Amino acid sequence: MALPIEYRKNGVSIGDVGILLRTGDFVFLFNIFLPGDHEINEGRVPNGFKPLDRSKVEKTIKRRVVFDRGSCLASSSLLRTSRSEPTFDGFN
């Protein structure tokens, strides 16, 4: 709740800088593509911060389809289970 309202509405974005905790939580610090006075970054960027030009960075990114649309990615620790009794919402 301490994050700016706009950040809470949009969630994590490309260019976000933060700390990834062991719990898997992401602690947002600032966004490298937004100016220091943008409401998401205000009071959060280091001294002398200058945002990167996103359009210049995007030109250097090579896009390659690795997984087709509808593919499912999961870790090896994922387990598949089934229930024979109905759940609270009536689905099996």
PyMOL Python script that loads the backbone (N, CA, C, O; Angstrom):
from pymol import cmd

cmd.read_pdbstr("""\
ATOM      1  N   MET A   1       0.819  -1.202   0.000  1.00  0.00           N
ATOM      2  CA  MET A   1       0.000   0.000   0.000  1.00  0.00           C
ATOM      3  C   MET A   1       0.860   1.263   0.000  1.00  0.00           C
ATOM      4  O   MET A   1       0.342   2.361  -0.204  1.00  0.00           O
ATOM      5  N   ALA A   2       2.158   1.123   0.224  1.00  0.00           N
ATOM      6  CA  ALA A   2       3.033   2.288   0.243  1.00  0.00           C
ATOM      7  C   ALA A   2       3.453   2.712  -1.164  1.00  0.00           C
ATOM      8  O   ALA A   2       4.029   3.786  -1.340  1.00  0.00           O
ATOM      9  N   LEU A   3       3.172   1.881  -2.162  1.00  0.00           N
ATOM     10  CA  LEU A   3       3.547   2.221  -3.534  1.00  0.00           C
ATOM     11  C   LEU A   3       2.553   3.210  -4.135  1.00  0.00           C
ATOM     12  O   LEU A   3       1.401   3.268  -3.706  1.00  0.00           O
ATOM     13  N   PRO A   4       2.990   3.989  -5.127  1.00  0.00           N
ATOM     14  CA  PRO A   4       2.073   4.937  -5.775  1.00  0.00           C
ATOM     15  C   PRO A   4       0.848   4.232  -6.368  1.00  0.00           C
ATOM     16  O   PRO A   4       0.937   3.086  -6.809  1.00  0.00           O
ATOM     17  N   ILE A   5      -0.279   4.918  -6.375  1.00  0.00           N
ATOM     18  CA  ILE A   5      -1.538   4.347  -6.866  1.00  0.00           C
ATOM     19  C   ILE A   5      -1.391   3.838  -8.294  1.00  0.00           C
ATOM     20  O   ILE A   5      -1.872   2.749  -8.607  1.00  0.00           O
ATOM     21  N   GLU A   6      -0.734   4.605  -9.172  1.00  0.00           N
ATOM     22  CA  GLU A   6      -0.589   4.178 -10.564  1.00  0.00           C
ATOM     23  C   GLU A   6       0.182   2.862 -10.654  1.00  0.00           C
ATOM     24  O   GLU A   6      -0.150   2.006 -11.475  1.00  0.00           O
ATOM     25  N   TYR A   7       1.193   2.697  -9.829  1.00  0.00           N
ATOM     26  CA  TYR A   7       1.949   1.448  -9.839  1.00  0.00           C
ATOM     27  C   TYR A   7       1.067   0.292  -9.378  1.00  0.00           C
ATOM     28  O   TYR A   7       1.100  -0.791  -9.963  1.00  0.00           O
ATOM     29  N   ARG A   8       0.290   0.519  -8.344  1.00  0.00           N
ATOM     30  CA  ARG A   8      -0.595  -0.541  -7.840  1.00  0.00           C
ATOM     31  C   ARG A   8      -1.645  -0.925  -8.873  1.00  0.00           C
ATOM     32  O   ARG A   8      -2.039  -2.089  -8.940  1.00  0.00           O
ATOM     33  N   LYS A   9      -2.111   0.034  -9.687  1.00  0.00           N
ATOM     34  CA  LYS A   9      -3.102  -0.268 -10.730  1.00  0.00           C
ATOM     35  C   LYS A   9      -2.497  -1.100 -11.851  1.00  0.00           C
ATOM     36  O   LYS A   9      -3.133  -2.033 -12.339  1.00  0.00           O
ATOM     37  N   ASN A  10      -1.267  -0.771 -12.267  1.00  0.00           N
ATOM     38  CA  ASN A  10      -0.652  -1.412 -13.427  1.00  0.00           C
ATOM     39  C   ASN A  10       0.209  -2.614 -13.094  1.00  0.00           C
ATOM     40  O   ASN A  10       0.373  -3.493 -13.939  1.00  0.00           O
ATOM     41  N   GLY A  11       0.758  -2.683 -11.904  1.00  0.00           N
ATOM     42  CA  GLY A  11       1.629  -3.794 -11.534  1.00  0.00           C
ATOM     43  C   GLY A  11       3.009  -3.678 -12.150  1.00  0.00           C
ATOM     44  O   GLY A  11       3.405  -2.610 -12.616  1.00  0.00           O
ATOM     45  N   VAL A  12       3.734  -4.778 -12.149  1.00  0.00           N
ATOM     46  CA  VAL A  12       5.113  -4.807 -12.625  1.00  0.00           C
ATOM     47  C   VAL A  12       5.157  -4.514 -14.123  1.00  0.00           C
ATOM     48  O   VAL A  12       4.337  -5.028 -14.884  1.00  0.00           O
ATOM     49  N   SER A  13       6.113  -3.690 -14.542  1.00  0.00           N
ATOM     50  CA  SER A  13       6.276  -3.312 -15.946  1.00  0.00           C
ATOM     51  C   SER A  13       7.716  -3.534 -16.392  1.00  0.00           C
ATOM     52  O   SER A  13       8.626  -3.644 -15.570  1.00  0.00           O
ATOM     53  N   ILE A  14       7.906  -3.597 -17.700  1.00  0.00           N
ATOM     54  CA  ILE A  14       9.253  -3.679 -18.244  1.00  0.00           C
ATOM     55  C   ILE A  14      10.010  -2.428 -17.822  1.00  0.00           C
ATOM     56  O   ILE A  14       9.500  -1.315 -17.954  1.00  0.00           O
ATOM     57  N   GLY A  15      11.204  -2.605 -17.324  1.00  0.00           N
ATOM     58  CA  GLY A  15      12.018  -1.483 -16.861  1.00  0.00           C
ATOM     59  C   GLY A  15      11.986  -1.294 -15.360  1.00  0.00           C
ATOM     60  O   GLY A  15      12.726  -0.468 -14.826  1.00  0.00           O
ATOM     61  N   ASP A  16      11.145  -2.041 -14.671  1.00  0.00           N
ATOM     62  CA  ASP A  16      11.095  -1.914 -13.211  1.00  0.00           C
ATOM     63  C   ASP A  16      12.384  -2.462 -12.597  1.00  0.00           C
ATOM     64  O   ASP A  16      12.866  -3.531 -12.974  1.00  0.00           O
ATOM     65  N   VAL A  17      12.918  -1.719 -11.660  1.00  0.00           N
ATOM     66  CA  VAL A  17      14.098  -2.126 -10.905  1.00  0.00           C
ATOM     67  C   VAL A  17      13.630  -2.392  -9.492  1.00  0.00           C
ATOM     68  O   VAL A  17      12.851  -1.621  -8.931  1.00  0.00           O
ATOM     69  N   GLY A  18      14.102  -3.481  -8.917  1.00  0.00           N
ATOM     70  CA  GLY A  18      13.696  -3.797  -7.564  1.00  0.00           C
ATOM     71  C   GLY A  18      14.528  -4.908  -6.976  1.00  0.00           C
ATOM     72  O   GLY A  18      15.567  -5.286  -7.517  1.00  0.00           O
ATOM     73  N   ILE A  19      14.063  -5.415  -5.880  1.00  0.00           N
ATOM     74  CA  ILE A  19      14.746  -6.482  -5.161  1.00  0.00           C
ATOM     75  C   ILE A  19      13.836  -7.699  -5.155  1.00  0.00           C
ATOM     76  O   ILE A  19      12.670  -7.608  -4.770  1.00  0.00           O
ATOM     77  N   LEU A  20      14.368  -8.834  -5.581  1.00  0.00           N
ATOM     78  CA  LEU A  20      13.630 -10.087  -5.553  1.00  0.00           C
ATOM     79  C   LEU A  20      14.012 -10.811  -4.273  1.00  0.00           C
ATOM     80  O   LEU A  20      15.164 -11.198  -4.082  1.00  0.00           O
ATOM     81  N   LEU A  21      13.024 -10.989  -3.395  1.00  0.00           N
ATOM     82  CA  LEU A  21      13.270 -11.633  -2.113  1.00  0.00           C
ATOM     83  C   LEU A  21      13.241 -13.152  -2.249  1.00  0.00           C
ATOM     84  O   LEU A  21      12.711 -13.682  -3.226  1.00  0.00           O
ATOM     85  N   ARG A  22      13.801 -13.839  -1.286  1.00  0.00           N
ATOM     86  CA  ARG A  22      13.791 -15.312  -1.287  1.00  0.00           C
ATOM     87  C   ARG A  22      12.382 -15.869  -1.316  1.00  0.00           C
ATOM     88  O   ARG A  22      12.157 -16.978  -1.802  1.00  0.00           O
ATOM     89  N   THR A  23      11.440 -15.112  -0.801  1.00  0.00           N
ATOM     90  CA  THR A  23      10.040 -15.543  -0.770  1.00  0.00           C
ATOM     91  C   THR A  23       9.392 -15.459  -2.143  1.00  0.00           C
ATOM     92  O   THR A  23       8.276 -15.940  -2.338  1.00  0.00           O
ATOM     93  N   GLY A  24      10.101 -14.838  -3.108  1.00  0.00           N
ATOM     94  CA  GLY A  24       9.548 -14.650  -4.438  1.00  0.00           C
ATOM     95  C   GLY A  24       8.892 -13.295  -4.620  1.00  0.00           C
ATOM     96  O   GLY A  24       8.481 -12.950  -5.728  1.00  0.00           O
ATOM     97  N   ASP A  25       8.788 -12.524  -3.551  1.00  0.00           N
ATOM     98  CA  ASP A  25       8.208 -11.179  -3.636  1.00  0.00           C
ATOM     99  C   ASP A  25       9.170 -10.242  -4.355  1.00  0.00           C
ATOM    100  O   ASP A  25      10.388 -10.378  -4.245  1.00  0.00           O
ATOM    101  N   PHE A  26       8.605  -9.294  -5.089  1.00  0.00           N
ATOM    102  CA  PHE A  26       9.392  -8.276  -5.784  1.00  0.00           C
ATOM    103  C   PHE A  26       9.152  -6.947  -5.097  1.00  0.00           C
ATOM    104  O   PHE A  26       8.016  -6.475  -5.034  1.00  0.00           O
ATOM    105  N   VAL A  27      10.202  -6.343  -4.586  1.00  0.00           N
ATOM    106  CA  VAL A  27      10.113  -5.041  -3.924  1.00  0.00           C
ATOM    107  C   VAL A  27      10.503  -3.976  -4.950  1.00  0.00           C
ATOM    108  O   VAL A  27      11.678  -3.839  -5.291  1.00  0.00           O
ATOM    109  N   PHE A  28       9.520  -3.229  -5.439  1.00  0.00           N
ATOM    110  CA  PHE A  28       9.730  -2.208  -6.468  1.00  0.00           C
ATOM    111  C   PHE A  28      10.526  -1.033  -5.925  1.00  0.00           C
ATOM    112  O   PHE A  28      10.263  -0.537  -4.830  1.00  0.00           O
ATOM    113  N   LEU A  29      11.523  -0.587  -6.728  1.00  0.00           N
ATOM    114  CA  LEU A  29      12.284   0.610  -6.376  1.00  0.00           C
ATOM    115  C   LEU A  29      11.956   1.763  -7.322  1.00  0.00           C
ATOM    116  O   LEU A  29      11.516   2.821  -6.872  1.00  0.00           O
ATOM    117  N   PHE A  30      12.165   1.571  -8.639  1.00  0.00           N
ATOM    118  CA  PHE A  30      11.849   2.599  -9.630  1.00  0.00           C
ATOM    119  C   PHE A  30      11.845   1.974 -11.011  1.00  0.00           C
ATOM    120  O   PHE A  30      12.191   0.803 -11.165  1.00  0.00           O
ATOM    121  N   ASN A  31      11.452   2.755 -12.029  1.00  0.00           N
ATOM    122  CA  ASN A  31      11.425   2.272 -13.403  1.00  0.00           C
ATOM    123  C   ASN A  31      12.453   3.046 -14.221  1.00  0.00           C
ATOM    124  O   ASN A  31      12.477   4.276 -14.189  1.00  0.00           O
ATOM    125  N   ILE A  32      13.316   2.317 -14.963  1.00  0.00           N
ATOM    126  CA  ILE A  32      14.412   2.950 -15.703  1.00  0.00           C
ATOM    127  C   ILE A  32      13.957   3.711 -16.942  1.00  0.00           C
ATOM    128  O   ILE A  32      14.736   4.487 -17.497  1.00  0.00           O
ATOM    129  N   PHE A  33      12.721   3.514 -17.390  1.00  0.00           N
ATOM    130  CA  PHE A  33      12.232   4.192 -18.588  1.00  0.00           C
ATOM    131  C   PHE A  33      11.415   5.442 -18.289  1.00  0.00           C
ATOM    132  O   PHE A  33      11.102   6.201 -19.206  1.00  0.00           O
ATOM    133  N   LEU A  34      11.067   5.669 -17.048  1.00  0.00           N
ATOM    134  CA  LEU A  34      10.243   6.830 -16.680  1.00  0.00           C
ATOM    135  C   LEU A  34      11.112   7.919 -16.057  1.00  0.00           C
ATOM    136  O   LEU A  34      12.087   7.619 -15.369  1.00  0.00           O
ATOM    137  N   PRO A  35      10.761   9.184 -16.296  1.00  0.00           N
ATOM    138  CA  PRO A  35      11.551  10.270 -15.692  1.00  0.00           C
ATOM    139  C   PRO A  35      11.481  10.234 -14.164  1.00  0.00           C
ATOM    140  O   PRO A  35      10.546   9.686 -13.580  1.00  0.00           O
ATOM    141  N   GLY A  36      12.478  10.821 -13.548  1.00  0.00           N
ATOM    142  CA  GLY A  36      12.549  10.835 -12.086  1.00  0.00           C
ATOM    143  C   GLY A  36      11.377  11.523 -11.421  1.00  0.00           C
ATOM    144  O   GLY A  36      11.048  11.212 -10.277  1.00  0.00           O
ATOM    145  N   ASP A  37      10.734  12.463 -12.124  1.00  0.00           N
ATOM    146  CA  ASP A  37       9.612  13.176 -11.521  1.00  0.00           C
ATOM    147  C   ASP A  37       8.258  12.547 -11.861  1.00  0.00           C
ATOM    148  O   ASP A  37       7.217  13.088 -11.488  1.00  0.00           O
ATOM    149  N   HIS A  38       8.260  11.416 -12.561  1.00  0.00           N
ATOM    150  CA  HIS A  38       7.007  10.694 -12.836  1.00  0.00           C
ATOM    151  C   HIS A  38       6.463  10.192 -11.506  1.00  0.00           C
ATOM    152  O   HIS A  38       7.234   9.853 -10.609  1.00  0.00           O
ATOM    153  N   GLU A  39       5.145  10.141 -11.371  1.00  0.00           N
ATOM    154  CA  GLU A  39       4.564   9.800 -10.065  1.00  0.00           C
ATOM    155  C   GLU A  39       5.000   8.429  -9.548  1.00  0.00           C
ATOM    156  O   GLU A  39       5.027   8.215  -8.336  1.00  0.00           O
ATOM    157  N   ILE A  40       5.341   7.501 -10.436  1.00  0.00           N
ATOM    158  CA  ILE A  40       5.806   6.185  -9.994  1.00  0.00           C
ATOM    159  C   ILE A  40       7.236   6.272  -9.442  1.00  0.00           C
ATOM    160  O   ILE A  40       7.586   5.555  -8.504  1.00  0.00           O
ATOM    161  N   ASN A  41       8.044   7.136 -10.015  1.00  0.00           N
ATOM    162  CA  ASN A  41       9.449   7.250  -9.629  1.00  0.00           C
ATOM    163  C   ASN A  41       9.746   8.323  -8.598  1.00  0.00           C
ATOM    164  O   ASN A  41      10.792   8.279  -7.951  1.00  0.00           O
ATOM    165  N   GLU A  42       8.865   9.270  -8.433  1.00  0.00           N
ATOM    166  CA  GLU A  42       9.145  10.447  -7.607  1.00  0.00           C
ATOM    167  C   GLU A  42       9.647  10.060  -6.212  1.00  0.00           C
ATOM    168  O   GLU A  42       8.975   9.347  -5.467  1.00  0.00           O
ATOM    169  N   GLY A  43      10.850  10.554  -5.881  1.00  0.00           N
ATOM    170  CA  GLY A  43      11.444  10.278  -4.567  1.00  0.00           C
ATOM    171  C   GLY A  43      12.070   8.891  -4.456  1.00  0.00           C
ATOM    172  O   GLY A  43      12.482   8.488  -3.369  1.00  0.00           O
ATOM    173  N   ARG A  44      12.146   8.159  -5.563  1.00  0.00           N
ATOM    174  CA  ARG A  44      12.636   6.779  -5.516  1.00  0.00           C
ATOM    175  C   ARG A  44      13.923   6.562  -6.305  1.00  0.00           C
ATOM    176  O   ARG A  44      14.608   5.562  -6.093  1.00  0.00           O
ATOM    177  N   VAL A  45      14.265   7.476  -7.208  1.00  0.00           N
ATOM    178  CA  VAL A  45      15.415   7.268  -8.089  1.00  0.00           C
ATOM    179  C   VAL A  45      16.706   7.759  -7.431  1.00  0.00           C
ATOM    180  O   VAL A  45      16.670   8.637  -6.568  1.00  0.00           O
ATOM    181  N   PRO A  46      17.856   7.187  -7.844  1.00  0.00           N
ATOM    182  CA  PRO A  46      19.138   7.660  -7.289  1.00  0.00           C
ATOM    183  C   PRO A  46      19.483   9.059  -7.801  1.00  0.00           C
ATOM    184  O   PRO A  46      18.970   9.490  -8.833  1.00  0.00           O
ATOM    185  N   ASN A  47      20.343   9.757  -7.086  1.00  0.00           N
ATOM    186  CA  ASN A  47      20.802  11.088  -7.517  1.00  0.00           C
ATOM    187  C   ASN A  47      21.433  10.990  -8.894  1.00  0.00           C
ATOM    188  O   ASN A  47      22.167  10.046  -9.184  1.00  0.00           O
ATOM    189  N   GLY A  48      21.144  11.973  -9.746  1.00  0.00           N
ATOM    190  CA  GLY A  48      21.704  12.003 -11.089  1.00  0.00           C
ATOM    191  C   GLY A  48      21.040  11.046 -12.061  1.00  0.00           C
ATOM    192  O   GLY A  48      21.550  10.832 -13.161  1.00  0.00           O
ATOM    193  N   PHE A  49      19.912  10.467 -11.678  1.00  0.00           N
ATOM    194  CA  PHE A  49      19.210   9.494 -12.523  1.00  0.00           C
ATOM    195  C   PHE A  49      18.762  10.122 -13.833  1.00  0.00           C
ATOM    196  O   PHE A  49      18.220  11.228 -13.849  1.00  0.00           O
ATOM    197  N   LYS A  50      18.993   9.411 -14.930  1.00  0.00           N
ATOM    198  CA  LYS A  50      18.488   9.802 -16.246  1.00  0.00           C
ATOM    199  C   LYS A  50      17.831   8.570 -16.848  1.00  0.00           C
ATOM    200  O   LYS A  50      18.473   7.526 -16.961  1.00  0.00           O
ATOM    201  N   PRO A  51      16.563   8.670 -17.237  1.00  0.00           N
ATOM    202  CA  PRO A  51      15.864   7.489 -17.769  1.00  0.00           C
ATOM    203  C   PRO A  51      16.448   7.048 -19.114  1.00  0.00           C
ATOM    204  O   PRO A  51      16.991   7.857 -19.867  1.00  0.00           O
ATOM    205  N   LEU A  52      16.325   5.766 -19.395  1.00  0.00           N
ATOM    206  CA  LEU A  52      16.736   5.224 -20.691  1.00  0.00           C
ATOM    207  C   LEU A  52      15.629   5.475 -21.707  1.00  0.00           C
ATOM    208  O   LEU A  52      14.452   5.523 -21.350  1.00  0.00           O
ATOM    209  N   ASP A  53      16.005   5.635 -22.962  1.00  0.00           N
ATOM    210  CA  ASP A  53      15.049   5.802 -24.054  1.00  0.00           C
ATOM    211  C   ASP A  53      14.561   4.408 -24.455  1.00  0.00           C
ATOM    212  O   ASP A  53      15.302   3.630 -25.055  1.00  0.00           O
ATOM    213  N   ARG A  54      13.324   4.110 -24.122  1.00  0.00           N
ATOM    214  CA  ARG A  54      12.784   2.769 -24.364  1.00  0.00           C
ATOM    215  C   ARG A  54      12.813   2.392 -25.843  1.00  0.00           C
ATOM    216  O   ARG A  54      13.069   1.234 -26.175  1.00  0.00           O
ATOM    217  N   SER A  55      12.559   3.336 -26.724  1.00  0.00           N
ATOM    218  CA  SER A  55      12.528   3.024 -28.159  1.00  0.00           C
ATOM    219  C   SER A  55      13.911   2.585 -28.647  1.00  0.00           C
ATOM    220  O   SER A  55      14.003   1.709 -29.508  1.00  0.00           O
ATOM    221  N   LYS A  56      14.979   3.171 -28.120  1.00  0.00           N
ATOM    222  CA  LYS A  56      16.329   2.763 -28.509  1.00  0.00           C
ATOM    223  C   LYS A  56      16.661   1.366 -27.980  1.00  0.00           C
ATOM    224  O   LYS A  56      17.312   0.575 -28.663  1.00  0.00           O
ATOM    225  N   VAL A  57      16.216   1.074 -26.776  1.00  0.00           N
ATOM    226  CA  VAL A  57      16.465  -0.239 -26.184  1.00  0.00           C
ATOM    227  C   VAL A  57      15.689  -1.306 -26.936  1.00  0.00           C
ATOM    228  O   VAL A  57      16.222  -2.384 -27.201  1.00  0.00           O
ATOM    229  N   GLU A  58      14.432  -1.023 -27.286  1.00  0.00           N
ATOM    230  CA  GLU A  58      13.600  -2.009 -27.980  1.00  0.00           C
ATOM    231  C   GLU A  58      14.171  -2.390 -29.342  1.00  0.00           C
ATOM    232  O   GLU A  58      13.963  -3.512 -29.803  1.00  0.00           O
ATOM    233  N   LYS A  59      14.889  -1.470 -29.994  1.00  0.00           N
ATOM    234  CA  LYS A  59      15.487  -1.775 -31.302  1.00  0.00           C
ATOM    235  C   LYS A  59      16.559  -2.848 -31.188  1.00  0.00           C
ATOM    236  O   LYS A  59      16.820  -3.566 -32.154  1.00  0.00           O
ATOM    237  N   THR A  60      17.184  -2.968 -30.020  1.00  0.00           N
ATOM    238  CA  THR A  60      18.261  -3.946 -29.844  1.00  0.00           C
ATOM    239  C   THR A  60      17.751  -5.308 -29.389  1.00  0.00           C
ATOM    240  O   THR A  60      18.514  -6.273 -29.351  1.00  0.00           O
ATOM    241  N   ILE A  61      16.480  -5.395 -29.047  1.00  0.00           N
ATOM    242  CA  ILE A  61      15.906  -6.660 -28.574  1.00  0.00           C
ATOM    243  C   ILE A  61      15.532  -7.526 -29.767  1.00  0.00           C
ATOM    244  O   ILE A  61      14.842  -7.077 -30.682  1.00  0.00           O
ATOM    245  N   LYS A  62      15.987  -8.753 -29.747  1.00  0.00           N
ATOM    246  CA  LYS A  62      15.637  -9.700 -30.804  1.00  0.00           C
ATOM    247  C   LYS A  62      14.476 -10.552 -30.294  1.00  0.00           C
ATOM    248  O   LYS A  62      14.553 -11.179 -29.238  1.00  0.00           O
ATOM    249  N   ARG A  63      13.409 -10.552 -31.075  1.00  0.00           N
ATOM    250  CA  ARG A  63      12.243 -11.336 -30.685  1.00  0.00           C
ATOM    251  C   ARG A  63      12.306 -12.696 -31.343  1.00  0.00           C
ATOM    252  O   ARG A  63      12.569 -12.810 -32.540  1.00  0.00           O
ATOM    253  N   ARG A  64      12.064 -13.726 -30.552  1.00  0.00           N
ATOM    254  CA  ARG A  64      12.071 -15.076 -31.064  1.00  0.00           C
ATOM    255  C   ARG A  64      10.987 -15.861 -30.336  1.00  0.00           C
ATOM    256  O   ARG A  64      10.930 -15.854 -29.107  1.00  0.00           O
ATOM    257  N   VAL A  65      10.133 -16.533 -31.088  1.00  0.00           N
ATOM    258  CA  VAL A  65       9.081 -17.337 -30.476  1.00  0.00           C
ATOM    259  C   VAL A  65       9.696 -18.657 -30.041  1.00  0.00           C
ATOM    260  O   VAL A  65      10.196 -19.426 -30.862  1.00  0.00           O
ATOM    261  N   VAL A  66       9.652 -18.906 -28.748  1.00  0.00           N
ATOM    262  CA  VAL A  66      10.199 -20.142 -28.201  1.00  0.00           C
ATOM    263  C   VAL A  66       9.064 -21.104 -27.872  1.00  0.00           C
ATOM    264  O   VAL A  66       9.185 -22.312 -28.078  1.00  0.00           O
ATOM    265  N   PHE A  67       7.979 -20.572 -27.369  1.00  0.00           N
ATOM    266  CA  PHE A  67       6.817 -21.381 -27.016  1.00  0.00           C
ATOM    267  C   PHE A  67       5.613 -20.855 -27.775  1.00  0.00           C
ATOM    268  O   PHE A  67       5.387 -19.646 -27.830  1.00  0.00           O
ATOM    269  N   ASP A  68       4.848 -21.749 -28.356  1.00  0.00           N
ATOM    270  CA  ASP A  68       3.650 -21.359 -29.084  1.00  0.00           C
ATOM    271  C   ASP A  68       2.593 -20.841 -28.138  1.00  0.00           C
ATOM    272  O   ASP A  68       2.599 -21.155 -26.948  1.00  0.00           O
ATOM    273  N   ARG A  69       1.675 -20.037 -28.678  1.00  0.00           N
ATOM    274  CA  ARG A  69       0.554 -19.529 -27.900  1.00  0.00           C
ATOM    275  C   ARG A  69      -0.211 -20.711 -27.302  1.00  0.00           C
ATOM    276  O   ARG A  69      -0.452 -21.707 -27.984  1.00  0.00           O
ATOM    277  N   GLY A  70      -0.586 -20.602 -26.048  1.00  0.00           N
ATOM    278  CA  GLY A  70      -1.326 -21.658 -25.369  1.00  0.00           C
ATOM    279  C   GLY A  70      -0.438 -22.693 -24.700  1.00  0.00           C
ATOM    280  O   GLY A  70      -0.938 -23.618 -24.059  1.00  0.00           O
ATOM    281  N   SER A  71       0.892 -22.546 -24.843  1.00  0.00           N
ATOM    282  CA  SER A  71       1.810 -23.476 -24.191  1.00  0.00           C
ATOM    283  C   SER A  71       1.731 -23.299 -22.681  1.00  0.00           C
ATOM    284  O   SER A  71       1.417 -22.217 -22.184  1.00  0.00           O
ATOM    285  N   CYS A  72       2.015 -24.360 -21.973  1.00  0.00           N
ATOM    286  CA  CYS A  72       2.011 -24.311 -20.509  1.00  0.00           C
ATOM    287  C   CYS A  72       3.429 -24.532 -20.012  1.00  0.00           C
ATOM    288  O   CYS A  72       4.072 -25.515 -20.381  1.00  0.00           O
ATOM    289  N   LEU A  73       3.915 -23.635 -19.186  1.00  0.00           N
ATOM    290  CA  LEU A  73       5.247 -23.751 -18.606  1.00  0.00           C
ATOM    291  C   LEU A  73       5.097 -24.005 -17.123  1.00  0.00           C
ATOM    292  O   LEU A  73       4.314 -23.339 -16.446  1.00  0.00           O
ATOM    293  N   ALA A  74       5.847 -24.970 -16.618  1.00  0.00           N
ATOM    294  CA  ALA A  74       5.768 -25.283 -15.196  1.00  0.00           C
ATOM    295  C   ALA A  74       7.097 -25.846 -14.728  1.00  0.00           C
ATOM    296  O   ALA A  74       7.866 -26.391 -15.520  1.00  0.00           O
ATOM    297  N   SER A  75       7.360 -25.712 -13.447  1.00  0.00           N
ATOM    298  CA  SER A  75       8.580 -26.278 -12.895  1.00  0.00           C
ATOM    299  C   SER A  75       8.390 -27.776 -12.680  1.00  0.00           C
ATOM    300  O   SER A  75       7.267 -28.280 -12.700  1.00  0.00           O
ATOM    301  N   SER A  76       9.493 -28.476 -12.475  1.00  0.00           N
ATOM    302  CA  SER A  76       9.426 -29.920 -12.264  1.00  0.00           C
ATOM    303  C   SER A  76       8.751 -30.264 -10.940  1.00  0.00           C
ATOM    304  O   SER A  76       8.383 -31.419 -10.723  1.00  0.00           O
ATOM    305  N   SER A  77       8.583 -29.291 -10.057  1.00  0.00           N
ATOM    306  CA  SER A  77       7.947 -29.554  -8.765  1.00  0.00           C
ATOM    307  C   SER A  77       6.419 -29.482  -8.844  1.00  0.00           C
ATOM    308  O   SER A  77       5.740 -29.719  -7.845  1.00  0.00           O
ATOM    309  N   LEU A  78       5.876 -29.159 -10.015  1.00  0.00           N
ATOM    310  CA  LEU A  78       4.432 -29.068 -10.172  1.00  0.00           C
ATOM    311  C   LEU A  78       3.822 -30.462 -10.113  1.00  0.00           C
ATOM    312  O   LEU A  78       4.285 -31.374 -10.796  1.00  0.00           O
ATOM    313  N   LEU A  79       2.797 -30.626  -9.307  1.00  0.00           N
ATOM    314  CA  LEU A  79       2.109 -31.907  -9.187  1.00  0.00           C
ATOM    315  C   LEU A  79       0.696 -31.776  -9.716  1.00  0.00           C
ATOM    316  O   LEU A  79       0.040 -30.758  -9.497  1.00  0.00           O
ATOM    317  N   ARG A  80       0.223 -32.802 -10.411  1.00  0.00           N
ATOM    318  CA  ARG A  80      -1.153 -32.804 -10.892  1.00  0.00           C
ATOM    319  C   ARG A  80      -1.973 -33.678  -9.956  1.00  0.00           C
ATOM    320  O   ARG A  80      -1.609 -34.820  -9.679  1.00  0.00           O
ATOM    321  N   THR A  81      -3.071 -33.138  -9.474  1.00  0.00           N
ATOM    322  CA  THR A  81      -3.949 -33.894  -8.589  1.00  0.00           C
ATOM    323  C   THR A  81      -5.362 -33.819  -9.123  1.00  0.00           C
ATOM    324  O   THR A  81      -5.686 -32.961  -9.944  1.00  0.00           O
ATOM    325  N   SER A  82      -6.190 -34.712  -8.658  1.00  0.00           N
ATOM    326  CA  SER A  82      -7.603 -34.654  -9.027  1.00  0.00           C
ATOM    327  C   SER A  82      -8.433 -34.902  -7.778  1.00  0.00           C
ATOM    328  O   SER A  82      -7.974 -35.520  -6.817  1.00  0.00           O
ATOM    329  N   ARG A  83      -9.654 -34.409  -7.813  1.00  0.00           N
ATOM    330  CA  ARG A  83     -10.564 -34.571  -6.676  1.00  0.00           C
ATOM    331  C   ARG A  83     -11.774 -35.353  -7.133  1.00  0.00           C
ATOM    332  O   ARG A  83     -12.308 -35.116  -8.216  1.00  0.00           O
ATOM    333  N   SER A  84     -12.193 -36.263  -6.324  1.00  0.00           N
ATOM    334  CA  SER A  84     -13.401 -37.005  -6.669  1.00  0.00           C
ATOM    335  C   SER A  84     -14.630 -36.340  -6.048  1.00  0.00           C
ATOM    336  O   SER A  84     -15.744 -36.510  -6.544  1.00  0.00           O
ATOM    337  N   GLU A  85     -14.433 -35.588  -4.968  1.00  0.00           N
ATOM    338  CA  GLU A  85     -15.562 -34.910  -4.338  1.00  0.00           C
ATOM    339  C   GLU A  85     -15.678 -33.486  -4.868  1.00  0.00           C
ATOM    340  O   GLU A  85     -14.662 -32.878  -5.204  1.00  0.00           O
ATOM    341  N   PRO A  86     -16.896 -32.934  -4.951  1.00  0.00           N
ATOM    342  CA  PRO A  86     -17.072 -31.568  -5.446  1.00  0.00           C
ATOM    343  C   PRO A  86     -16.383 -30.552  -4.521  1.00  0.00           C
ATOM    344  O   PRO A  86     -16.329 -30.740  -3.306  1.00  0.00           O
ATOM    345  N   THR A  87     -15.872 -29.500  -5.106  1.00  0.00           N
ATOM    346  CA  THR A  87     -15.296 -28.410  -4.308  1.00  0.00           C
ATOM    347  C   THR A  87     -16.407 -27.473  -3.888  1.00  0.00           C
ATOM    348  O   THR A  87     -17.567 -27.682  -4.241  1.00  0.00           O
ATOM    349  N   PHE A  88     -16.064 -26.448  -3.143  1.00  0.00           N
ATOM    350  CA  PHE A  88     -17.072 -25.518  -2.613  1.00  0.00           C
ATOM    351  C   PHE A  88     -17.903 -24.864  -3.712  1.00  0.00           C
ATOM    352  O   PHE A  88     -19.056 -24.506  -3.472  1.00  0.00           O
ATOM    353  N   ASP A  89     -17.345 -24.701  -4.909  1.00  0.00           N
ATOM    354  CA  ASP A  89     -18.096 -24.018  -5.980  1.00  0.00           C
ATOM    355  C   ASP A  89     -18.844 -24.993  -6.878  1.00  0.00           C
ATOM    356  O   ASP A  89     -19.470 -24.583  -7.855  1.00  0.00           O
ATOM    357  N   GLY A  90     -18.782 -26.287  -6.550  1.00  0.00           N
ATOM    358  CA  GLY A  90     -19.547 -27.263  -7.310  1.00  0.00           C
ATOM    359  C   GLY A  90     -18.812 -27.890  -8.473  1.00  0.00           C
ATOM    360  O   GLY A  90     -19.363 -28.751  -9.159  1.00  0.00           O
ATOM    361  N   PHE A  91     -17.542 -27.467  -8.716  1.00  0.00           N
ATOM    362  CA  PHE A  91     -16.776 -28.054  -9.808  1.00  0.00           C
ATOM    363  C   PHE A  91     -15.996 -29.269  -9.324  1.00  0.00           C
ATOM    364  O   PHE A  91     -15.623 -29.341  -8.153  1.00  0.00           O
ATOM    365  N   ASN A  92     -15.753 -30.195 -10.191  1.00  0.00           N
ATOM    366  CA  ASN A  92     -14.948 -31.382  -9.829  1.00  0.00           C
ATOM    367  C   ASN A  92     -13.514 -31.173 -10.219  1.00  0.00           C
ATOM    368  O   ASN A  92     -12.680 -32.052 -10.000  1.00  0.00           O
TER     369      ASN A  92
END
""", "prot")
cmd.dss("prot")
cmd.show_as("cartoon", "prot")
cmd.util.cbc("prot")
cmd.orient("prot")
